[in-house]
Amino acid sequence: MRFRSPLLFPLGGLLGFFGSQFWQQLCQEHGISQDGNLEDFATEGGDRKDVFYYQSDDTRYIPRAILIDLEPRVLNSIQTGPYRNIYNPENFYVGKNGMGAANNWGDGYQSGEAVYEDIMEMIDREADGSDSLEVATVMSASTTTLRYPGYMHNDLVSILASLIPTPRCHFLMTAYTPFTGDQVEQAKTVRKTTVLDVMRRLLQPKNRMVSTVPGKKSCYISILNVIQGEVDPTDVHKSLLRIRERKLATFIPWGPASIQVALTKRSPYMPMSHRVSGLMLANHTSIATLFKRILKQYDGMRKRNAFIEGYKKTAPFSENLDEFDEARQVVSDLVSDYEAAEDADYLNPDSGEKPTSADTDRRMAGV
């Protein structure tokens, strides 16, 4: 059987830190020790460790990961941390001058061109060891259907295909509940978790990982709930009926108004304080308000020419600032696409005028 093999690229300091935490979580969920050896109790769990790991000649489990940063601080902390022995030492890349990009995208782009060949060599070497490569930066809960497989959603393509009906509107938001660390005693709550309780909480804005401001017409384009734990499929059906009866989720008028559900096992090696937990992957038109906010902040800085001189010293902006103008246009058009998706005639553009970026700019004046 050909297994899907995600390859992770934590790029930069912050993602490097989160990538390290991600691998620690996966090691615990799959019963892998800090040195990469399989714990004695983790031999019969029915999980697919080879989705995110491969075995070295000495049978240790090595993450399919390449860690890249132009400055060494975060990667040095990983290489001296408790899980330092699980990584392939050849898959660390630190910029030769160790200076980083100094928060200047132009510097980062210029440095990226200089190290392109070295990094691609690392990627090619790692990719050669995967039968069916999937490249993504995904976190633990969103990959449980890959690592504890069922009948559906066993690869990233099948997960994303149903969530992104149109190519442009591909920005997903997530929600998770119960959002308490099992290892943090003071954060635990004493309550009974049910499928309905989890699915209802996933729809609450306070449990989302992104801050948006839904408007009157804002709606879901698609939803996939990954429910993990002791779940009876009949409880899922009843919960979906209850959510529909209460109209807790508003969907686009031109697509199916249904919540997809993927049931998955949980790690047999980690004690959990909750019987049921859930992750929501959602495509929601209110994400446009986030991009509007970014555009407004950008326009304010551009009006003052803030940081422009630093960018002019780099190759992409040495001759002109067209890249800035083109990038702004792309984001403005994206806002228009999400706003158009809220209308019933979205799939029939000839029946009405599609909002233009100029329309978006006028609306933003009141943001």
DOLUMDREN-278081 format. One record per residue (C-alpha): residue number from 1; residue in one letter; chain; x, y, z. Coordinates in pm, 1 decimal. Each point is the difference from the previous one (the first is absolute). Layout:
N
[NUM; 'a'; 'A'; [X; Y; Z]]
...
This chain:
367
[1; 'm'; 'A'; [0.0; 0.0; 0.0]]
[2; 'r'; 'A'; [122.4; 350.9; -84.7]]
[3; 'f'; 'A'; [-15.1; 220.0; 310.6]]
[4; 'r'; 'A'; [-30.9; 375.7; -13.7]]
[5; 's'; 'A'; [309.4; 158.1; 153.9]]
[6; 'p'; 'A'; [-24.7; 362.1; 112.4]]
[7; 'l'; 'A'; [329.5; 185.6; 6.8]]
[8; 'l'; 'A'; [12.9; 292.4; 244.0]]
[9; 'f'; 'A'; [198.0; 321.5; -48.1]]
[10; 'p'; 'A'; [1.0; 220.5; 312.7]]
[11; 'l'; 'A'; [139.8; 321.7; -149.9]]
[12; 'g'; 'A'; [137.4; 271.2; 227.0]]
[13; 'g'; 'A'; [15.5; 40.4; 374.9]]
[14; 'l'; 'A'; [-369.3; -8.4; 95.8]]
[15; 'l'; 'A'; [-91.2; -290.8; -226.9]]
[16; 'g'; 'A'; [313.8; -180.4; 111.6]]
[17; 'f'; 'A'; [-119.6; 24.7; 359.8]]
[18; 'f'; 'A'; [-350.7; -121.4; -86.5]]
[19; 'g'; 'A'; [146.2; -275.0; -216.7]]
[20; 's'; 'A'; [201.6; -123.3; 296.5]]
[21; 'q'; 'A'; [-311.4; -6.4; 219.5]]
[22; 'f'; 'A'; [-187.8; -183.6; -276.4]]
[23; 'w'; 'A'; [257.0; -279.4; -13.9]]
[24; 'q'; 'A'; [2.7; -33.5; 377.8]]
[25; 'q'; 'A'; [-378.9; -42.4; -8.6]]
[26; 'l'; 'A'; [20.4; -262.5; -274.8]]
[27; 'c'; 'A'; [269.1; -193.1; 185.3]]
[28; 'q'; 'A'; [-226.6; -20.3; 304.1]]
[29; 'e'; 'A'; [-303.6; -99.1; -207.5]]
[30; 'h'; 'A'; [190.3; -281.4; -173.8]]
[31; 'g'; 'A'; [198.2; -127.6; 298.4]]
[32; 'i'; 'A'; [340.2; 113.8; -130.4]]
[33; 's'; 'A'; [263.8; 90.0; 255.8]]
[34; 'q'; 'A'; [219.8; 311.4; 1.5]]
[35; 'd'; 'A'; [278.8; -187.1; -175.3]]
[36; 'g'; 'A'; [-227.7; -135.5; -275.0]]
[37; 'n'; 'A'; [-38.9; -354.3; 131.4]]
[38; 'l'; 'A'; [-342.8; -161.5; 24.3]]
[39; 'e'; 'A'; [-123.7; -46.2; 355.1]]
[40; 'd'; 'A'; [-74.0; -360.6; 105.2]]
[41; 'f'; 'A'; [-370.8; 78.0; 43.6]]
[42; 'a'; 'A'; [-38.3; 153.4; -349.1]]
[43; 't'; 'A'; [41.2; -301.4; -226.6]]
[44; 'e'; 'A'; [-366.3; -94.4; -52.4]]
[45; 'g'; 'A'; [-182.7; 332.8; -26.1]]
[46; 'g'; 'A'; [-132.0; -33.0; -355.4]]
[47; 'd'; 'A'; [138.0; 344.4; -87.9]]
[48; 'r'; 'A'; [202.1; 91.1; -310.2]]
[49; 'k'; 'A'; [327.6; 133.7; 128.8]]
[50; 'd'; 'A'; [146.9; -4.6; -351.1]]
[51; 'v'; 'A'; [-222.1; 289.0; -112.6]]
[52; 'f'; 'A'; [221.4; 256.0; 174.2]]
[53; 'y'; 'A'; [306.8; -210.7; 85.1]]
[54; 'y'; 'A'; [241.9; -234.3; -171.6]]
[55; 'q'; 'A'; [221.6; -256.4; 172.9]]
[56; 's'; 'A'; [377.8; 33.6; -7.6]]
[57; 'd'; 'A'; [237.7; -294.4; -25.6]]
[58; 'd'; 'A'; [6.8; -27.8; 379.5]]
[59; 't'; 'A'; [-387.9; -17.5; -1.0]]
[60; 'r'; 'A'; [-44.2; 345.4; 156.6]]
[61; 'y'; 'A'; [-292.7; 210.7; -125.3]]
[62; 'i'; 'A'; [116.1; 316.4; -177.5]]
[63; 'p'; 'A'; [-244.6; 284.8; -81.6]]
[64; 'r'; 'A'; [-51.2; 91.6; -365.8]]
[65; 'a'; 'A'; [98.3; 358.1; 71.5]]
[66; 'i'; 'A'; [237.6; 265.0; -130.6]]
[67; 'l'; 'A'; [63.5; 290.3; 238.1]]
[68; 'i'; 'A'; [111.2; 324.4; -161.2]]
[69; 'd'; 'A'; [88.4; 337.9; 148.2]]
[70; 'l'; 'A'; [235.1; 277.0; -104.9]]
[71; 'e'; 'A'; [100.3; 67.4; 361.2]]
[72; 'p'; 'A'; [99.6; -276.8; 242.2]]
[73; 'r'; 'A'; [-170.3; 80.6; 332.4]]
[74; 'v'; 'A'; [-312.3; -219.8; -25.2]]
[75; 'l'; 'A'; [165.7; -288.3; -183.8]]
[76; 'n'; 'A'; [282.1; -2.8; 255.2]]
[77; 's'; 'A'; [-256.5; -35.8; 278.7]]
[78; 'i'; 'A'; [-157.1; -295.2; -185.2]]
[79; 'q'; 'A'; [340.2; -165.8; -53.9]]
[80; 't'; 'A'; [76.0; 25.0; 371.7]]
[81; 'g'; 'A'; [-353.9; -80.3; 122.2]]
[82; 'p'; 'A'; [-138.1; -328.0; 138.3]]
[83; 'y'; 'A'; [-112.9; -124.8; -345.8]]
[84; 'r'; 'A'; [323.5; 89.5; -179.6]]
[85; 'n'; 'A'; [82.0; -363.8; -83.3]]
[86; 'i'; 'A'; [-314.5; -68.2; -204.2]]
[87; 'y'; 'A'; [95.5; 233.2; -286.3]]
[88; 'n'; 'A'; [224.1; -72.2; -295.1]]
[89; 'p'; 'A'; [296.3; 237.7; 56.7]]
[90; 'e'; 'A'; [35.3; 41.2; -379.1]]
[91; 'n'; 'A'; [-348.7; 157.8; -12.0]]
[92; 'f'; 'A'; [91.0; 317.1; 190.4]]
[93; 'y'; 'A'; [83.9; 309.2; -201.5]]
[94; 'v'; 'A'; [123.7; 323.2; 157.8]]
[95; 'g'; 'A'; [105.8; 305.4; -200.4]]
[96; 'k'; 'A'; [375.9; 28.3; -35.6]]
[97; 'n'; 'A'; [21.0; 353.5; 140.0]]
[98; 'g'; 'A'; [-255.4; -72.0; 274.6]]
[99; 'm'; 'A'; [-153.1; 346.0; -35.7]]
[100; 'g'; 'A'; [-353.4; -90.7; -107.3]]
[101; 'a'; 'A'; [-222.6; 223.5; -212.6]]
[102; 'a'; 'A'; [-43.8; 276.4; 261.0]]
[103; 'n'; 'A'; [-379.4; 3.5; -54.9]]
[104; 'n'; 'A'; [53.5; 115.7; -358.2]]
[105; 'w'; 'A'; [-173.9; -223.5; -255.9]]
[106; 'g'; 'A'; [230.3; 134.0; -271.5]]
[107; 'd'; 'A'; [307.2; -113.9; 193.2]]
[108; 'g'; 'A'; [-157.4; -340.5; 57.2]]
[109; 'y'; 'A'; [-84.5; -37.4; -369.1]]
[110; 'q'; 'A'; [350.7; 98.9; -101.7]]
[111; 's'; 'A'; [155.4; -243.7; 248.9]]
[112; 'g'; 'A'; [-240.3; -272.9; -114.1]]
[113; 'e'; 'A'; [128.4; 27.3; -356.9]]
[114; 'a'; 'A'; [356.7; -38.3; 124.1]]
[115; 'v'; 'A'; [-69.2; -323.1; 194.3]]
[116; 'y'; 'A'; [-257.2; -148.1; -239.8]]
[117; 'e'; 'A'; [223.2; -276.1; -137.0]]
[118; 'd'; 'A'; [114.4; -118.3; 344.7]]
[119; 'i'; 'A'; [-355.7; -22.1; 132.8]]
[120; 'm'; 'A'; [-137.1; -169.6; -313.5]]
[121; 'e'; 'A'; [270.4; -265.0; 34.9]]
[122; 'm'; 'A'; [-125.7; -73.3; 353.0]]
[123; 'i'; 'A'; [-361.3; -14.1; -122.2]]
[124; 'd'; 'A'; [84.6; -231.0; -292.5]]
[125; 'r'; 'A'; [187.7; -236.9; 229.4]]
[126; 'e'; 'A'; [-291.3; -17.4; 244.4]]
[127; 'a'; 'A'; [-262.5; -27.2; -275.4]]
[128; 'd'; 'A'; [179.2; -295.8; -158.5]]
[129; 'g'; 'A'; [-82.9; -204.8; 308.4]]
[130; 's'; 'A'; [-377.6; 59.0; -30.5]]
[131; 'd'; 'A'; [-226.0; -208.2; -222.6]]
[132; 's'; 'A'; [-274.0; 261.4; -28.6]]
[133; 'l'; 'A'; [113.2; 338.5; 123.0]]
[134; 'e'; 'A'; [-231.6; 258.2; 153.3]]
[135; 'v'; 'A'; [150.6; 334.7; 94.1]]
[136; 'a'; 'A'; [-183.3; 198.2; 266.0]]
[137; 't'; 'A'; [36.4; 173.6; 331.6]]
[138; 'v'; 'A'; [-276.5; -168.0; 198.9]]
[139; 'm'; 'A'; [-49.9; -51.2; 368.5]]
[140; 's'; 'A'; [-80.8; -303.8; 210.7]]
[141; 'a'; 'A'; [-380.1; -3.4; 7.7]]
[142; 's'; 'A'; [-43.6; 63.0; -372.9]]
[143; 't'; 'A'; [209.6; -306.8; -84.8]]
[144; 't'; 'A'; [-163.8; -256.1; 228.5]]
[145; 't'; 'A'; [-200.0; -144.8; -291.2]]
[146; 'l'; 'A'; [333.0; -68.1; -175.1]]
[147; 'r'; 'A'; [174.9; -149.2; 302.0]]
[148; 'y'; 'A'; [-300.8; -191.8; 137.8]]
[149; 'p'; 'A'; [-166.7; -81.3; -333.7]]
[150; 'g'; 'A'; [-367.5; -72.0; -66.4]]
[151; 'y'; 'A'; [-203.0; -31.1; -317.5]]
[152; 'm'; 'A'; [21.5; 364.7; -109.6]]
[153; 'h'; 'A'; [231.0; 302.7; 18.6]]
[154; 'n'; 'A'; [315.9; -211.5; -4.3]]
[155; 'd'; 'A'; [208.9; 255.1; -188.0]]
[156; 'l'; 'A'; [28.8; 376.9; -13.8]]
[157; 'v'; 'A'; [-147.1; 19.9; -350.0]]
[158; 's'; 'A'; [-329.9; -157.2; 107.6]]
[159; 'i'; 'A'; [-10.6; 225.3; 306.5]]
[160; 'l'; 'A'; [51.7; 321.8; -195.1]]
[161; 'a'; 'A'; [-197.7; -83.5; -316.1]]
[162; 's'; 'A'; [-337.5; 25.4; 171.2]]
[163; 'l'; 'A'; [96.5; 315.1; 192.2]]
[164; 'i'; 'A'; [114.9; 207.7; -297.3]]
[165; 'p'; 'A'; [-262.4; 1.4; -277.9]]
[166; 't'; 'A'; [162.8; 294.7; -181.0]]
[167; 'p'; 'A'; [377.5; 50.4; -29.8]]
[168; 'r'; 'A'; [10.0; 363.3; 113.6]]
[169; 'c'; 'A'; [-194.1; -49.7; 324.7]]
[170; 'h'; 'A'; [244.8; -240.4; 159.9]]
[171; 'f'; 'A'; [77.1; 161.8; 336.2]]
[172; 'l'; 'A'; [-123.9; -229.5; 277.3]]
[173; 'm'; 'A'; [-58.5; 85.7; 363.2]]
[174; 't'; 'A'; [13.8; -247.3; 285.8]]
[175; 'a'; 'A'; [-170.3; -48.3; 333.4]]
[176; 'y'; 'A'; [79.0; -248.9; 274.9]]
[177; 't'; 'A'; [-175.2; -114.2; 315.6]]
[178; 'p'; 'A'; [50.4; -75.2; 287.1]]
[179; 'f'; 'A'; [293.9; 238.4; -20.9]]
[180; 't'; 'A'; [187.6; -98.9; 315.6]]
[181; 'g'; 'A'; [333.3; -172.4; 24.1]]
[182; 'd'; 'A'; [-28.9; -344.3; 155.4]]
[183; 'q'; 'A'; [340.1; 49.7; 158.3]]
[184; 'v'; 'A'; [-104.0; 325.7; 170.2]]
[185; 'e'; 'A'; [-186.9; -88.5; 316.1]]
[186; 'q'; 'A'; [-132.0; 347.1; 77.4]]
[187; 'a'; 'A'; [-143.4; 32.4; -352.9]]
[188; 'k'; 'A'; [-220.1; -307.7; 21.5]]
[189; 't'; 'A'; [-374.6; 38.5; 22.9]]
[190; 'v'; 'A'; [-241.2; -249.1; 147.9]]
[191; 'r'; 'A'; [-282.1; -54.8; -244.6]]
[192; 'k'; 'A'; [-147.3; -276.5; -209.5]]
[193; 't'; 'A'; [90.3; 31.3; -367.0]]
[194; 't'; 'A'; [-251.4; -127.6; -254.4]]
[195; 'v'; 'A'; [0.8; 5.3; -377.3]]
[196; 'l'; 'A'; [-271.6; 267.8; -6.4]]
[197; 'd'; 'A'; [183.2; 212.2; 258.7]]
[198; 'v'; 'A'; [325.9; -19.7; -196.2]]
[199; 'm'; 'A'; [-159.6; 73.5; -339.3]]
[200; 'r'; 'A'; [-199.8; 290.8; 143.8]]
[201; 'r'; 'A'; [310.0; 152.7; 160.2]]
[202; 'l'; 'A'; [196.3; -33.8; -323.8]]
[203; 'l'; 'A'; [-247.8; 240.2; -161.0]]
[204; 'q'; 'A'; [52.8; 265.7; 266.6]]
[205; 'p'; 'A'; [227.5; 286.1; -115.7]]
[206; 'k'; 'A'; [189.9; 1.0; 330.9]]
[207; 'n'; 'A'; [143.6; -344.4; -78.9]]
[208; 'r'; 'A'; [140.3; 103.9; -338.3]]
[209; 'm'; 'A'; [371.2; 51.0; -53.7]]
[210; 'v'; 'A'; [-49.2; 316.6; -203.3]]
[211; 's'; 'A'; [-173.5; 323.8; 92.4]]
[212; 't'; 'A'; [-258.9; 111.0; -255.3]]
[213; 'v'; 'A'; [-308.0; 220.8; 13.4]]
[214; 'p'; 'A'; [-291.8; -181.1; -168.7]]
[215; 'g'; 'A'; [-246.2; 221.9; -185.7]]
[216; 'k'; 'A'; [-370.2; -56.1; -60.1]]
[217; 'k'; 'A'; [69.0; -197.0; -318.7]]
[218; 's'; 'A'; [304.7; -191.2; 126.1]]
[219; 'c'; 'A'; [-39.1; -374.6; -36.8]]
[220; 'y'; 'A'; [181.9; -330.2; -16.6]]
[221; 'i'; 'A'; [115.4; -127.5; -337.5]]
[222; 's'; 'A'; [86.8; -337.6; 150.9]]
[223; 'i'; 'A'; [67.8; -170.5; 333.5]]
[224; 'l'; 'A'; [184.9; -316.5; 95.0]]
[225; 'n'; 'A'; [-12.6; -109.4; 364.0]]
[226; 'v'; 'A'; [263.2; -250.2; 109.6]]
[227; 'i'; 'A'; [-146.7; -168.2; 309.0]]
[228; 'q'; 'A'; [243.5; -199.9; 208.2]]
[229; 'g'; 'A'; [-80.2; -237.6; 282.9]]
[230; 'e'; 'A'; [-274.8; -238.1; 110.3]]
[231; 'v'; 'A'; [-274.0; 82.8; -248.7]]
[232; 'd'; 'A'; [-314.9; -182.2; -107.5]]
[233; 'p'; 'A'; [-84.9; 84.8; -364.8]]
[234; 't'; 'A'; [-367.9; 33.2; 93.4]]
[235; 'd'; 'A'; [95.1; 281.7; 239.3]]
[236; 'v'; 'A'; [161.9; 180.0; -292.0]]
[237; 'h'; 'A'; [-318.1; -26.9; -208.2]]
[238; 'k'; 'A'; [-214.3; 127.0; 285.8]]
[239; 's'; 'A'; [239.2; 288.5; 62.8]]
[240; 'l'; 'A'; [-8.0; 105.8; -365.1]]
[241; 'l'; 'A'; [-380.9; -1.4; 4.5]]
[242; 'r'; 'A'; [-4.1; 210.8; 318.1]]
[243; 'i'; 'A'; [244.6; 252.4; -147.8]]
[244; 'r'; 'A'; [-210.3; 27.7; -314.7]]
[245; 'e'; 'A'; [-323.2; 41.2; 201.3]]
[246; 'r'; 'A'; [155.2; 278.1; 207.1]]
[247; 'k'; 'A'; [156.0; 162.5; -309.5]]
[248; 'l'; 'A'; [335.4; 29.5; 174.6]]
[249; 'a'; 'A'; [191.6; 14.5; -329.4]]
[250; 't'; 'A'; [-85.3; 215.0; -302.0]]
[251; 'f'; 'A'; [127.7; -128.6; -333.5]]
[252; 'i'; 'A'; [46.9; 151.4; -345.4]]
[253; 'p'; 'A'; [-323.1; 7.3; -205.5]]
[254; 'w'; 'A'; [160.8; -167.3; -304.1]]
[255; 'g'; 'A'; [148.4; -312.2; 162.1]]
[256; 'p'; 'A'; [-86.4; -290.4; 230.4]]
[257; 'a'; 'A'; [-99.0; 109.1; 350.0]]
[258; 's'; 'A'; [156.1; -286.9; 188.7]]
[259; 'i'; 'A'; [274.4; -63.8; 252.6]]
[260; 'q'; 'A'; [239.0; -278.4; -93.2]]
[261; 'v'; 'A'; [119.0; -218.5; 285.8]]
[262; 'a'; 'A'; [307.6; -221.4; 22.9]]
[263; 'l'; 'A'; [19.2; -237.4; 296.3]]
[264; 't'; 'A'; [346.1; -99.3; 113.4]]
[265; 'k'; 'A'; [163.0; -194.2; 277.4]]
[266; 'r'; 'A'; [208.9; 163.2; 266.4]]
[267; 's'; 'A'; [344.8; -100.8; 112.0]]
[268; 'p'; 'A'; [-5.6; -311.2; 219.9]]
[269; 'y'; 'A'; [324.6; 114.2; 162.6]]
[270; 'm'; 'A'; [-108.6; 335.9; 142.6]]
[271; 'p'; 'A'; [-250.4; 47.1; 284.4]]
[272; 'm'; 'A'; [-266.0; 257.9; -89.9]]
[273; 's'; 'A'; [-211.1; 199.2; 244.1]]
[274; 'h'; 'A'; [-290.8; 23.9; -247.0]]
[275; 'r'; 'A'; [-200.2; -282.2; -156.7]]
[276; 'v'; 'A'; [-58.6; 188.1; -327.7]]
[277; 's'; 'A'; [194.1; 280.5; -169.1]]
[278; 'g'; 'A'; [-46.6; 170.1; -333.0]]
[279; 'l'; 'A'; [177.4; 202.4; -266.0]]
[280; 'm'; 'A'; [-189.3; 207.9; -255.6]]
[281; 'l'; 'A'; [151.1; 87.8; -336.7]]
[282; 'a'; 'A'; [-226.0; 264.4; -152.9]]
[283; 'n'; 'A'; [-12.8; 219.3; -305.3]]
[284; 'h'; 'A'; [-191.2; 312.6; 110.3]]
[285; 't'; 'A'; [-57.4; 322.8; -188.4]]
[286; 's'; 'A'; [70.5; 211.4; 310.0]]
[287; 'i'; 'A'; [370.3; -65.8; -60.5]]
[288; 'a'; 'A'; [-32.6; 295.4; -238.2]]
[289; 't'; 'A'; [-17.0; 233.4; 300.2]]
[290; 'l'; 'A'; [347.5; -114.8; 102.5]]
[291; 'f'; 'A'; [138.0; 88.9; -343.1]]
[292; 'k'; 'A'; [-184.3; 334.2; 9.7]]
[293; 'r'; 'A'; [170.5; 74.3; 329.8]]
[294; 'i'; 'A'; [338.7; -87.0; -147.9]]
[295; 'l'; 'A'; [-67.7; 222.6; -302.2]]
[296; 'k'; 'A'; [-96.3; 290.9; 221.6]]
[297; 'q'; 'A'; [317.6; -39.1; 206.0]]
[298; 'y'; 'A'; [207.4; -27.6; -317.1]]
[299; 'd'; 'A'; [-157.3; 311.1; -152.7]]
[300; 'g'; 'A'; [79.6; 197.3; 314.8]]
[301; 'm'; 'A'; [366.7; -103.1; -6.6]]
[302; 'r'; 'A'; [31.5; 50.9; -375.0]]
[303; 'k'; 'A'; [-142.9; 349.8; 28.8]]
[304; 'r'; 'A'; [278.9; 83.9; 244.9]]
[305; 'n'; 'A'; [260.9; -195.0; -204.5]]
[306; 'a'; 'A'; [84.6; -193.8; 314.5]]
[307; 'f'; 'A'; [294.3; -243.9; -36.8]]
[308; 'i'; 'A'; [18.9; 69.7; -374.8]]
[309; 'e'; 'A'; [367.2; 100.8; 3.3]]
[310; 'g'; 'A'; [100.0; -334.3; 146.3]]
[311; 'y'; 'A'; [-183.5; -183.1; -278.1]]
[312; 'k'; 'A'; [156.4; 214.0; -274.3]]
[313; 'k'; 'A'; [339.3; -142.3; 98.1]]
[314; 't'; 'A'; [-109.9; -351.3; -100.0]]
[315; 'a'; 'A'; [-16.9; -148.3; -350.9]]
[316; 'p'; 'A'; [-379.3; -37.5; -41.9]]
[317; 'f'; 'A'; [-58.4; 370.8; 74.8]]
[318; 's'; 'A'; [322.7; 169.4; -110.4]]
[319; 'e'; 'A'; [-146.6; 133.2; -327.1]]
[320; 'n'; 'A'; [-366.4; 58.1; 88.7]]
[321; 'l'; 'A'; [-274.0; -92.0; 248.8]]
[322; 'd'; 'A'; [-227.7; -180.9; -247.1]]
[323; 'e'; 'A'; [11.5; -316.8; 214.2]]
[324; 'f'; 'A'; [-177.1; 188.5; 279.9]]
[325; 'd'; 'A'; [-272.9; 126.7; -232.5]]
[326; 'e'; 'A'; [-55.4; -340.9; -157.7]]
[327; 'a'; 'A'; [-15.8; -170.0; 339.0]]
[328; 'r'; 'A'; [-255.7; 250.0; 124.2]]
[329; 'q'; 'A'; [-211.7; -61.4; -310.4]]
[330; 'v'; 'A'; [9.0; -376.5; 58.0]]
[331; 'v'; 'A'; [-124.4; 38.1; 358.4]]
[332; 's'; 'A'; [-267.3; 250.0; -104.6]]
[333; 'd'; 'A'; [-127.1; -239.3; -267.7]]
[334; 'l'; 'A'; [-2.9; -280.1; 256.2]]
[335; 'v'; 'A'; [-228.6; 206.2; 225.8]]
[336; 's'; 'A'; [-230.5; 55.1; -298.4]]
[337; 'd'; 'A'; [-9.7; -374.1; -71.7]]
[338; 'y'; 'A'; [-104.3; -86.9; 353.4]]
[339; 'e'; 'A'; [-266.3; 270.4; 1.2]]
[340; 'a'; 'A'; [-132.6; -123.4; -334.8]]
[341; 'a'; 'A'; [-20.7; -353.7; 143.0]]
[342; 'e'; 'A'; [-270.4; 119.5; 239.9]]
[343; 'd'; 'A'; [-242.6; 59.4; -289.8]]
[344; 'a'; 'A'; [-231.2; -259.8; -152.3]]
[345; 'd'; 'A'; [117.2; 76.9; -355.3]]
[346; 'y'; 'A'; [367.7; -63.6; 76.9]]
[347; 'l'; 'A'; [19.4; -289.7; -247.9]]
[348; 'n'; 'A'; [-179.2; 204.4; -265.8]]
[349; 'p'; 'A'; [203.9; 320.9; -21.9]]
[350; 'd'; 'A'; [-191.2; 123.5; -306.5]]
[351; 's'; 'A'; [-313.2; 49.0; 207.4]]
[352; 'g'; 'A'; [152.4; 285.5; 196.6]]
[353; 'e'; 'A'; [307.1; 213.3; 33.3]]
[354; 'k'; 'A'; [288.9; -146.6; 191.4]]
[355; 'p'; 'A'; [146.3; 238.6; 257.9]]
[356; 't'; 'A'; [319.1; 164.6; -116.2]]
[357; 's'; 'A'; [302.8; 94.3; 205.5]]
[358; 'a'; 'A'; [-115.7; 361.9; -24.7]]
[359; 'd'; 'A'; [-329.8; -100.1; 163.0]]
[360; 't'; 'A'; [199.1; -172.7; 273.6]]
[361; 'd'; 'A'; [209.9; 312.3; 57.5]]
[362; 'r'; 'A'; [-314.7; 211.5; 38.9]]
[363; 'r'; 'A'; [-147.4; -247.5; 250.0]]
[364; 'm'; 'A'; [326.5; -4.9; 193.2]]
[365; 'a'; 'A'; [-24.8; 372.1; 58.4]]
[366; 'g'; 'A'; [-259.6; -82.1; 262.7]]
[367; 'v'; 'A'; [198.2; -284.2; 161.5]]
